[in-house]
Each structure stands twice: as structure tokens, then as C-alpha cells.
Amino acid sequence: MKRNAAFLPFLILFFAACSPKIYTSSKFDDALAKHKTVAILPADVTTRLRPNEAKNITPEKLGDLNEKTGLAIQDKMYSWFLRRSGEYRYTVTFQDITRTNALLKQAGIAYKDLAAKDRTELAKLLGVDAVLQNRSSMDKPMSEGAAVALGVVFGVWGNTNHVETTINIHDGANGELLWKYDYLASGSVGSSADRLVNALMRNASRKFPYSAKL
């Protein structure tokens, strides 16, 4: 706890966000009426490093950091939906992520392979009507590798200049992209996955299609 406390000044979140961009398929209303269960996949996380930063971390460690953060974002998104189910009166049930990840593991689908997997096949494997996934791409502009090391040790992001983050919902019947929410957070971003998800979902929840409150 003492070691973590020493880094608390760095864990300050300041979002200067551009207006979100939303795509909704013309077929979404028809699909929405059929959706009962949605799976939340581990987030697809990419970290872009400058050449001098890349020297301070191996590709394997960077991959591990991306995967760890992807799972953390998945967990925080699932928790967000559970906590606010009464407020937003969601019209679907979100599959327990423990079951989602167990089924992916049993099928031999590694984290690094998720992005290339057909969404129809994933929905069938998971037994759901749709799949939801966050994709986050983060820049690390520092001249030192300290923030990368911080992320590996403590599971948090270091200083960045912006985060491009997206929520995608694909129909399980045909794999079609039904809804896409793009959000750009910029400024002094040094945050945990929890803070990133809270910032994203506070904005996305106002337009989230499965909410009966809208």
C-alpha cells in the first residue's frame, strides 16, 4: 500500500473530450427486439510507444500489459452495467464475464486472437445474441519508460496525451456491426481502467441503445 501511495499524484484523470461519434445501423431496431443476452468481451487494448520508450519494455511485457488492461476494462464495464441496471432498466442481460472468459479459454481462443475472430462464431460459442467489445488505443509520449514500468507493476496507465476508445456491438446472428460509439479523451490522462471506463460510460450511457430509460 505504501508503494502505491507514492504514485497517487500521478493517478489524476483529466478528460478534455471531443464530441463522441455514434454509428447506428438501420437494422438495429429489428435486432434489438431479438436480443436477450449480450457478452462483454475483453477489451482490445493497444499501446503506442515512441522508439526510445519501446527499448524499456519487451514486446511480451507490453502484450501482457495490454491483456491485463483489456481484462480490467471488461470487468469494469460489466460492473458498471450491474450497478446501474435499475437506473437505466437495460432490456438485455449481460453475461457474467467469468463465464465468457471461461468459454473462450475452453475453446482455445487467446486474448491476442479475439480481434480477428468472427463475431457470429463468438456469439454462438458464448450462447448470446450479441457481443460487445471496447477498443482502446493509448499514446505514451514520455521520454522515459517510467510510466510503462508503472503500468506493469501496478496495473495503471502512465502519462498520456490521448486515448481513443470505442464501444462496438455486433449482432450474433450475422456478425454485423449494429452500434459504434467513438470517444476521444485527451489531456493529462494517468488513470486506472476504472477511471477510464467511468469517463467513457458516463458519456456513452446517455445514448446506450439497450437502455429502456432513453
N, C-alpha and C positions, 0 to 999 in steps of 0.2 A: 504493500500500500504506500509506503514512504517513497519508493521509486516512482510509482505512478504519479504521486502528488507533485513531484518535482517537475513534471511535464504539463501540469494543468494550465499554466499560462498559454501554452501553445494550442490548447484544445478549444479555441474560440471560433465560433461559426458566424460568419458574416456573409449573407447571401445578397448579391445585387443581381437579381434575375431578370433576364429578358422575358418578354411576353411568351408564355407557353404556346406551342404549336400543336394543334389537335387534328388528327385524321379519323374520320368515322366512315366505315364502309356503308354503301347504300343497302347492303344486305344485313346490316347489324340488327335492326329491329326484329326481323324474322328469326335470326339466330338466337337473339336474346330470349325470345319466348320459349326456346327449347333448352336453354342452359339451366342446369340444376346444380352441377358441381364443377368447380374450377380449381386447377392445380397451379400452385405458385412455384415456378422453377427457381433453382439457384440463380442469382443474378450473373449476367455475363459482364465481367469487370476487366477493363483494360487500363493499364497504367503506362503513360508515355513518359519516357525519361530522356534527358539530354545525354549526349555521349559521355560526358565526364561523370554523370550520375550512374550511368549503366555499369561503369567499371567497379562500382562499390557493391554490386549485388549480382549474383549468378542468375541466369535465366530460370533455373529451378526454384530458387528462393522467391524470385519475382512471381513466378507461376503459383507458388504456394500462397503468397500474399494475396494475389488476385482471387484465388479459390476461397481462401478464408474470408475475405471481404464479401465475396459473392454469396456465401452461405449466411453470413451475418446479415446482409441486406434482405435475403429471403426470409430469415427468421423475424426481422424487424417489421417487414411488410405483413407477414402473417399475423404478428401480434397486433399491428395497427388495425387490421380488419376485425380481429376478435374483440378488441377493446371498444370499437365503435359500431359494432353490429346493431346495437339497439338504437343508436343515434341516427344512423344512415339507413337502417332497415334494408340491408342487402337482399336482393332477390335470389341469390345463389349461396351455396355453401362452399367454403374454401377448404380443400382437402388438407388434412393435417400434414405439415411438411415432413414430419418424421416418417409417415407412410410414403409420401412422394419420394423422398431420398432413399428409402429402403428398397422401393420398387426399381428405382434407377440403378442402384447398386446390384440388385439381384439380376438385372438384365445386362450387367456388364457395361453400362454407359457411364463413362468417366466425365468429370466436370468439363474437361477440355473438349469433349466431343459433343456437348449439348447444342452448341450454336449451329452445327451442321445437320442435326437430326430433324427429320420431317415431323412437323407438329401433329399431323394426323396419327402417325405411328406412336408418338409420345402420349397423345391423349388416349389412344386405345390401350397402351401399356398401363397407364395410370388409372384407367377406368373413369375418365372425366369427360365433360362436354366441351371444355375449353382449357387452354393453357395460357398463363400469364407469366411474363418474364420482364424483369428490369435489366436494362443495359446501361452501364455507367463507364464513361471514359474520362480519365483524370490526367491532367498535366501536372508534372512536378518540376517547377522552374528553378529550384535552388541550385547553387553552385557546389553544394556539398551533398554527401549521401546520408546525412544525419537523419533526415525525415524518413528515408527508406528504412533505415535501421530501426527507427522508432515504430514504424508500421509493423515490421517483422516481430519485434519484441512485444509490443503492447496491443497490436491489432487495431491501430488507429491510423488515420491518414496524417501525413505531414503537411507542410505548407503547400498550397497550390494556387494557381491563378484562375482556373475554372474547372467545372465538372459538367460534362454533357451527360444527362441522364434521361432515360426513356422508359415508359411502360408500354409493352406490347401485349395485345390479347389476340390469340389465334383461335379460330373455330376448330373444334376437334373433329368435325365431320369431314372437312375438306382441307384443313390447314390454312385457310385464307386469313389474312390479316384483317381483323374487324375494327380494331381501335388502337390508336397510337398517340401517346402523349409525350411530347418532347419538351424538356425543361433545361435551361442553361443557368447554372449558378456560378457566379464569378465573384472575385474579390479575394479576401483573405480567408480561405477555406482550410481549416485544420480541424477535422471533425471525426467522430466515430461514425460507424454505419448507422447508428441510432439517430444521430442528428441529421445525417443526410436524408434518411427515409422520412423523418418528421417534416423536414423542409419540403421535400417532394410531395408527400401525401397531403400536407396542408393545402397545397395548391391543386393537386390532381383530384382530391375528393370532391371539389366543387363541381366537377364535370364527370366524375366517375360513372360509367353507364349502368353499373349494377345497383346503384342506389335508388331505392324507391322514394327517397326524400326529394329527389330532383323534380 
